[in-house]
C-alpha cells in the first residue's frame, strides 16, 4: 500500500464524517408545533381537562407551563405536566385564565397559548334581582331554571340576556 492510497482513504473517511455531521445538523432545529390546537378550551366545574402541547424538536424541547404569567410547578397539586400536555383535575373556577406551553431547546422556543373557560352550572333556587346591566333586556329566571355561567379569568361574564316573552 503506498502513501497516496493511505491519504485517499483518510480523505474518504473525513468526507464521510463531515457528511454525517452535516446531515445530523440539518435535522436539528428549534421546536415546532406539530398539530393544530384549539386555543380556546372550556371545562365544567369539577371535571378534568388536558391542554395539549404538541411540539417536536431535535433535540427534544424542555416543556414549561404558565398560568396567567405564573410558572406551574409540582406544588400545584391538581395540575400535572405530562410529556404532551397539561392535565388539570377537578377544575375550579379560579382555574379559568390564560395558559402558555413554552417548548425550548438549544435552537429556540415556541409558545402555544390557551384561554381556559370554566363553565359553572347552577340551578336557580329563587328569583334573583336584575341579572343584566342593559335596561332594554332582562333575564327571566324561575325556580328550577338551569343557567351556565362562563368564567374568563377572574371576571364574571353574565348569561345572555333575553327579552321577556309576551
Secondary structure, DSSP 8 states (H G I E B T S, - for coil): --HHHHHHHHHHHHHHHHHHHHHHHHH-EEEEE-S---SEEEEETT--EEEE--EEEES--EEEEEETTEE--TT-TTEEEETTEEEESS--GGG-EEEEEEEEETTEEEEEEEEEEEEEEEE--S--S---S-TT-B----TT-EEEEEEETTEEE----B----
